[in-house]
Amino acid sequence: MAVKIRLTRIGRHKDPFFRIVAADSRYARDGRYIEQIGYLDPAKGVENAVIDEELALKWLAQGATPSDTVRAIFNRKGLLAKNAAKKAPAKKASKAPKAEKAPKAEKAEKKPAAKKAAKKAE
């Protein structure tokens, strides 16, 4: 099940109001959802969006993908930075240092140059 964090539209004609929800990607835009994370009134602006940070971070940690609009809202609220900070220590501890791959890249660069020089010599 692919979970997305997205907006569902509620409100009346020409007066939109959005809920920020975690929903299965197969559900309709305004259909059922798993959990409500917050809400947004576009008339008041994105800065006044109300988001439950604990729920948002929980869903991001579980691998939910935010929509472009929700990603922008989370970025303004600083939630994406908090989520990245939580993930960073875990990644550093699990990765072992790897050998550098720079010598291979140099060899790849030398071969085309040698071929061009051989063609010019002919």
Rosetta blueprint (number, residue, H / E / L):
1 M L
2 A L
3 V E
4 K E
5 I E
6 R E
7 L E
8 T E
9 R E
10 I E
11 G E
12 R E
13 H L
14 K L
15 D E
16 P E
17 F E
18 F E
19 R E
20 I E
21 V E
22 A E
23 A E
24 D E
25 S L
26 R L
27 Y L
28 A L
29 R L
30 D L
31 G L
32 R L
33 Y L
34 I L
35 E E
36 Q E
37 I E
38 G E
39 Y E
40 L E
41 D L
42 P L
43 A L
44 K L
45 G L
46 V H
47 E H
48 N H
49 A L
50 V E
51 I E
52 D L
53 E H
54 E H
55 L H
56 A H
57 L H
58 K H
59 W H
60 L H
61 A H
62 Q L
63 G L
64 A L
65 T E
66 P E
67 S L
68 D H
69 T H
70 V H
71 R H
72 A H
73 I H
74 F H
75 N H
76 R H
77 K H
78 G L
79 L H
80 L H
81 A H
82 K H
83 N H
84 A H
85 A H
86 K H
87 K H
88 A H
89 P H
90 A H
91 K H
92 K H
93 A H
94 S H
95 K L
96 A L
97 P L
98 K L
99 A L
100 E L
101 K L
102 A H
103 P H
104 K H
105 A H
106 E H
107 K H
108 A H
109 E H
110 K H
111 K H
112 P H
113 A H
114 A H
115 K H
116 K H
117 A H
118 A H
119 K H
120 K H
121 A H
122 E L
